[in-house]
Amino acid sequence: MPQVRIQVQSPIDSLLQNLYTPAMPTPTTDQLRKALAIAEQIQKLEEEYRSIFAGSFYALPAPAPKTTKRGRKPFSAETKAKMAAAAKLRWEKNAGRTPK
């Protein structure tokens, strides 16, 4: 399961990022107070939301990257010997020799 991360900012940081841009007029004191109250409510709800999932995927560490080599599985020594014997037999038949 992928790990979900939620970035938490202080209410003031998110307020300044979301409300004040150069294209907008400067907000009034009442607007700032209302926006700060809403941002604080959002932060409380996010904390409550995270506490609901505290024992599940939020607590799990990110999965470690696989370091195994990709490709074919290695053959056992017995299988390698069988393959070598079969290849030698094929080579001897193609070369016109009598197989041993």
JOWO-V46978 format. One record per residue. N is the residue number from 0. RES is the residue in one small letter. SS is DSSP state (helix for helix, strand for strand, loop for the rest). OMEGA is omega in degrees with one decimal (* if undefined). Layout:
N|RES|SS|OMEGA, N|RES|SS|OMEGA
//
This chain:
0|m|loop|-178.9, 1|p|loop|-180.0, 2|q|loop|-179.1, 3|v|loop|178.8, 4|r|loop|176.7, 5|i|loop|179.6, 6|q|loop|-177.4, 7|v|loop|176.2, 8|q|loop|175.4, 9|s|loop|179.9, 10|p|helix|-179.1, 11|i|helix|178.7, 12|d|helix|-179.6, 13|s|helix|177.5, 14|l|helix|-178.9, 15|l|helix|179.9, 16|q|helix|-174.2, 17|n|helix|-173.7, 18|l|helix|-173.0, 19|y|loop|171.9, 20|t|loop|-178.2, 21|p|loop|-178.6, 22|a|loop|-177.3, 23|m|loop|173.6, 24|p|loop|179.7, 25|t|loop|-179.2, 26|p|loop|178.1, 27|t|loop|179.7, 28|t|helix|179.5, 29|d|helix|177.9, 30|q|helix|178.6, 31|l|helix|179.5, 32|r|helix|-179.7, 33|k|helix|179.5, 34|a|helix|178.4, 35|l|helix|178.1, 36|a|helix|178.8, 37|i|helix|179.4, 38|a|helix|178.0, 39|e|helix|177.0, 40|q|helix|178.8, 41|i|helix|179.9, 42|q|helix|178.3, 43|k|helix|178.8, 44|l|helix|177.3, 45|e|helix|177.5, 46|e|helix|178.2, 47|e|helix|177.8, 48|y|helix|178.6, 49|r|helix|-179.5, 50|s|helix|177.7, 51|i|helix|-176.8, 52|f|loop|-174.7, 53|a|loop|-177.1, 54|g|loop|-176.1, 55|s|loop|-170.2, 56|f|loop|176.3, 57|y|loop|-177.0, 58|a|loop|-177.3, 59|l|loop|175.2, 60|p|loop|177.8, 61|a|loop|-179.8, 62|p|loop|-179.8, 63|a|loop|178.9, 64|p|loop|-179.8, 65|k|loop|-179.9, 66|t|loop|-179.1, 67|t|loop|-180.0, 68|k|loop|179.1, 69|r|loop|178.7, 70|g|loop|-177.3, 71|r|loop|174.1, 72|k|loop|178.7, 73|p|loop|178.5, 74|f|loop|175.7, 75|s|loop|179.5, 76|a|helix|-179.7, 77|e|helix|179.6, 78|t|helix|178.4, 79|k|helix|179.5, 80|a|helix|178.1, 81|k|helix|-179.8, 82|m|helix|179.0, 83|a|helix|179.0, 84|a|helix|179.8, 85|a|helix|178.7, 86|a|helix|179.2, 87|k|helix|177.4, 88|l|helix|178.4, 89|r|helix|-178.9, 90|w|helix|-179.9, 91|e|helix|178.3, 92|k|helix|-179.0, 93|n|helix|179.9, 94|a|loop|178.7, 95|g|loop|178.9, 96|r|loop|177.0, 97|t|loop|179.2, 98|p|loop|-179.2, 99|k|loop|*
//
